[in-house]
Amino acid sequence: MSESPPSLHLADASATEALGAVLAQWLAARGAGLVTLQGDLGAGKTTLVRGLLRALGASGPIRSPSYTLLEPYQLGGLRVLHMDFYRLQSPDELENLGLRDDPPEQSIWLVEWPERAGELLPPPDLALKLSNAAEGRTAELACAAAGRPALDRLLHAAKL
């Protein structure tokens, strides 16, 4: 993984959703991939996912998978799985989610609290870490080398 860019300042929830929309373009072009989202409670992980899903065409309420662990979406030709592992007691609980039927090579995985999955997740295509800042939040992005040029272009075009 390489930094792409090292850090972005997101002034508010709208800026966080805008970053999600940029990431939606990147993921739609790829058609599949694993994105991990780390950060404290309230850091903006679900807000970013909401912006991403809306940009992919989701309408209606976008629920946090905090209690269900998984919220699936079929958006056009894309299968998107939004997961939140905060409440996992053990990585073994992932077996009950049926993730083998939707591997990240064939669908888009958006995983909050990935560290709770232990070693069961493959390496991410994009790892995001969101942190609360004095004003707004900070997003750190680490991208697999193959996807970095396209992501850098999209971030630059969006002025993020």
Secondary structure as GFF3:
##gff-version 3
##sequence-region A 1 160
A	DSSP	beta_strand	2	3	.	.	.	ID=ss1
A	DSSP	beta_strand	8	10	.	.	.	ID=ss2
A	DSSP	alpha_helix	13	30	.	.	.	ID=ss3
A	DSSP	beta_strand	33	38	.	.	.	ID=ss4
A	DSSP	alpha_helix	45	55	.	.	.	ID=ss5
A	DSSP	beta_strand	70	75	.	.	.	ID=ss6
A	DSSP	beta_strand	78	84	.	.	.	ID=ss7
A	DSSP	three_ten_helix	91	97	.	.	.	ID=ss8
A	DSSP	three_ten_helix	99	101	.	.	.	ID=ss9
A	DSSP	beta_strand	108	112	.	.	.	ID=ss10
A	DSSP	three_ten_helix	114	117	.	.	.	ID=ss11
A	DSSP	beta_strand	126	132	.	.	.	ID=ss12
A	DSSP	beta_strand	137	143	.	.	.	ID=ss13
A	DSSP	three_ten_helix	145	147	.	.	.	ID=ss14
A	DSSP	alpha_helix	148	157	.	.	.	ID=ss15
###
